[in-house]
């Protein structure tokens, strides 16, 4: 038995994105303190181990990407679920810092293939140029990972301790994620060549980069993706504190910061609808301006503009998450997609690992003025997107 309909594939991958993010990327926010207390280290040491996981994910990315191109998503994702479970079992049984670091390093390998890049590569392998809508659909699910993950991790930790929470996530990987991955289709679909009903026009082919411009486009996209994940991770790590510096109370800062998740989902819904008719370059350029626009409002109005800043930033970030999957497809085509994604995400992974620490230093030095740094980076990404070119026919709605 396999999933045949694209909607079933999207739901399966979407559910597993929630599980993957919740049991890795969003795990330290809840478990770092109790983990550090029992292991006798500072909580910053736990986050350092998490940074090791992010670096490991970046470095093995190109190699894992090649396996997606060669074998397709199903076998790789089935193995990924097992690696997730093993890493979480190892983390839950950690007795010293070295053990913990080893567990996080293994978890980083699972994150490389189990988070968005693996899902995107799977969808491109299955649906080729027609994967854009499916990519958007999966990210809609992923937007709820923190909404589900943080409360469930907190509940498991309160009931069974932080070790029990790790074991619980390992069990969910084996009982939920692995069977859903096993039901994914195999092979590579070629929808562009499949028969269409009489009178139905095929969608215009997406542009691909010529060999002469491929290196330049790759470098520009690597810059864009590095900025996107740096700003996203920096805001995820420091957003409530920034809002307090802007004049909000602690309670209101936490409540307003929670709006970033729904805002990201709203951005993805917008991309699925109105912006989905545009070339990914156009929607990406618009989204890149969102963070600087929101930061300018916060700088001018202070705490009263906190909600506007969070919503504008979150909406743009939600659209840019989709762009990480759709822009390489639009500019380079489906061939070798997994390997290219892995290469593009190497510098992005390094930027992501450094973001909490580096942006924290900026906040210590400049306070709310640190948003000038993140805004300048976003404008740099916008400039890089403006330098990327596609045939005029593909930029039309």
N, C-alpha and C positions, 0 to 999 in steps of 0.2 A: 504493500500500500504506500502510495506517495501522494503528496499534495499536487493537484493538477491545476487548480485555478490560481491566478496570480494573487488574488486577494488572500487566499489561504497562506501562500508563501509570505506575504507581507505581514500578516498577523503572527505567524510563527516566528519570523525573524524579529518582529517588533517586540514580542513578549520576551524573547531571549536577550534583546538589547537592554531591556529593563533589568533582567536578572544579572547580566554581565556587568553593567555599570554599577548597579547596587552592591554587588559582591566584590567590587574592586575599586573603581574610581571614587565612589562615595563612601567607602568603608572607613577610612581614617577619621573622617569628621566625627564619627560616633564612637569608634573603638580606640582611638589613639590614646586618650587619657587613661582608661582602665588598663589597657595593654602596657602602657609605659610604667604605671604603678606596680604592676605585678612583676614585670621584667626588670625593674629597678633602673630605668633609664628615663631621660627627659622625653616629654612628648614630641619635642623637635626631632629626636632620634627616630621616632616612628615615622614622622613625615620625611625624614631623610631616606628611610628604607622605601617609602612610597616613591620618592624621586628616583631611586634605583630601578624600581619597577617601570617607571615611565621611560627611563633611558634604555632599559633592556628592550622594551617594546619598540622604541625607535630603531635600535641597532639591528634587531632581527627582522624588521619590517620588510626590506627588499627580498630577503630569502623566503619569507612566508608568502609574500605577494606572488612570487614565481610558482609556488605550489598551488595557489588558487587558479592561476592561468593554466596550469598543466592538468590538474585533477578536478577542478570545479569546487564548489563550496561545501557540498554535503560531507564528504569524508574529512575535510579539514576541520569543519565546525564540530563534527562528532568527536574528533580527537581533542578539540579545544575544550569541550565540555568536561572531558575527563581530566585534562590538565588543570582547568579551573578547580575541579573538586580536589585533586591531589594537592594543589598549592594551598587551598583553604584548609585542608586537613593538616598540612604541614605548619601553616600559620597558627592554627588553633592549638597545636601541640608544642609550640615554641617554648623553650626553657631558658634561652639566653639570647642576647642581641644578635649573635652570628646566625643562629637558627632563624630568627625573625627576618634578617636580611636575605637569607637564602630563600625563604618562603616568598617574600615579596618579589625577588628576582624571577622565580618560577611563575608567580602570578603575572609579572610583566610579559612573559612569553604568551600566556593565555590572552592577555589584554590585546596584544598585537593582532591576533587573528579573530578575537571574539568581540571586539568593539566595532565601531562604525565601519572602519576600513574593510574588515572582513565581510561584513554584511553587504557593503557597496560592491565589493569584488564579486560576491556571489550573485547579486542581482544583475550586474553587467554581464557576467558569464551566461546567465540564463536568458536575458532579454535584450542584450546588445544595446543599440542606440535608444530603444524604447524603455530603458530602465529608469528614466528620470522620475516618472510618477511613482514608481515603486520605491525608489530611494527616499522621496519625500514622505511616503507613507510610513516607512520604517522609522524615520526620524521623528514622526509625530508620536509614536510609541515611546521612543527614547527620551522625549521631553519630560516624561513622567517618572524617570528613573529615580530622581532624588525624592520626589513626592512619595513614591512607594518605598524606596530603599532606606532612607533615614528613619522613618517611624518603625519599619519592620526590624531594622538592625537594633534600634533602641529597645524595642519590646523584647527581642530575643536576648539581648545583653542583660536586661533587667530580670528576666526569668531564669536564664541559664548561664549568665556570665558572658564575657567577651569570647571565651573559647567556644562556648555553646553556640554563640552567634556565627562564628566561623564554620562550625560543623553544620549548622542549619543551612547556611548558604551553599555549602558543599553538597548537602543532600538535595537541595532544590536544583542544583546543576545536573545531578544524576537523574532525578525523577521527573524533571520538567524540561530543562534545556536539551539534554541529550536525546530524548525521544522526539522532540520537535525537530531537532536538526536531522535526525535519522529519516524523517518523513519528507525532507526537501527533495525536489526533483534532481535527477542527475542529468549530465550532458549539457550541451550549450544550445539554447534556442536560437533560431534565426528569424525573428518576427518580421524583419524587413523583407524577407523573401517568401513568407508564408502567404497562401492565398487570401484575398480580401473579398468581401461581398461585392457584388456588382454595383458599380456607381460610387463605391467608397474610395476616396483618394488616399494614397499613402502620405504620411507626414513628410515634410521636406527633410532631406538628409541633413544631419548636423555637420558642421564644418570640421575638418581635421587639419592639424598643423602640417605644413610641408616639412620635409626633412631639413631644409635650410633654416627654418624658424623654430624647430622643435627644442633645441637647447636653450634658446632665449626664452621661449614660453615656459619651459620647465623651471628655469631659474626664477622667473617672475612669479610663477605659481607657488614655488617653494617659499618665496618671501611672503606672499599673501597668506599662505596657510600658517606660517610661523607666527605672523602677527595675530591672526585670528585666534589660534590656540593660546598664545601668550596673554592676550587681553581677556579672553574667556576665563582662563584659569586664574589670572590675577583678580578679576572681579569675583569669581566664585570663592576665592580665599579671603578677600579683604572688603567685600562690599558693605557688610553691616558697619564695620569700623569706619569706612569712608563716610557713610551717612551720618554717623555720630560726629565726626569731625565737621561735617557740613552744618551741624546744629540740631540734628534729630536726637530724641531720647533713645536710650538703648532699646527699650521695648518697641518703639515705633520703627527704629532702624531694622530690627529683626523682622518685623511684620512687613515692612515695605520691601526688604530684600527678598522675601519669599515670593514676591510678584515676578521675579525674573523667570521662574519656571513656566508659569502660564503665558508670560510674554513671549518666550521662545516658541511655545506651541502655537501661539497666535501667528507668529512670523512664519512658521512652517505651513499653517493653514493658508496664509496669504500667498505663499509661494506655490502651494498646491492649486490655488484658484487663479487670481488675477496675474500674479507674476509668472505663473507657469506657462503663460502664453508668450513670454519674452525669452530671448536668449539668456542663458545663465550669466553671461558677462554683464548684461544690463541689470539684472536683479542683484548680482554681486556688488556692482558699483554703488547702487542705491543703498544696499545694506551696510557697506563699508563706511558710509557717512553717518550712520545712526549713532554710533558711540560718541564721536566728536560733537554732534548736535545735542545729545543728551547732556554731555559734560558741560557744554557751554551754558545750558539752562541752569544746571546745578551751581555753576560758578557765579552766575548772575543773581539767582534768586535764593540760593541756600536751601535750607531744609524744606520750605514749601514746594520746591521743585523735585524733591527726592523721588517721589513716585513716578513723575514724568521721566526722570533720568533712567530709572530702573526699567520702565516699560519700553522706552525707546532703545536702550542698550540691549535688552533681552530680545526684542523683536528682530533687530538687526543681526544679533548673534544666532538666532534660530535660522534665519535665511542663510547666513554664511556657513552654518554647519552643513546644510544641503549642498552648498556650492563646493564643499570639499569633495563631494561625490560626483557632482554633475559637470563641473568645469573641466576636469581631465577627460571625461567622456566626450564632451562637446568639442574640445580642442584637438584631441589626439585620436579619438575613436576607441572602439572596444578592444582591439588587439593589444595584448600585453598590458591590460588595464591594472591587474593586480600588482605586477612588478613595478609599474610606474607609480602607483599609489604608495607602495612601500618606500620608494626612493624619495618621493615628495614629502613624506611624513618623517623622514630622518631629522632634518633641521627643525621641523615643527615639534617633534617629540622632545628634542633638547630644549627648545624654548619653553615648552610646557613644564618640563621638570624644573627649570630655573625660575619660572614666573612667580610662585609664592614668595620665594626668598628675595628676588631682585625687586619686585614691586613693594614688598614690605620695607626694604631699605629706602625706596623712594618716598614712601609714606612717612617714615621716621624723619627724613630730611626736609621734605617739602609739604607734608600734610595733604590737604585737598589739592594743592598744586601738582601732585603726582598725576592727576588726570590730564595735565598738559602732556605728559610723557605718553600715556596710553592713547590720547587723541592724536598726537603727532605720528605715532606708529600706525594708527588707523588710516590717517591721511596718506601715509607712505604706501599702505596697501591699496588704497584707492588709486594712487598714481600708477602703481604697478598694473592694476586692472585696466586703467585707461591705455596703457601701452600695449596690452594684448589686443589683437585684432582678429576678427572673423569676417567672412564674406558678408556683404551688406544684406543679402537675401535672408541670412540666418538671424539677423538682428530685428527683423520685423515681427510684429505680434502675430 
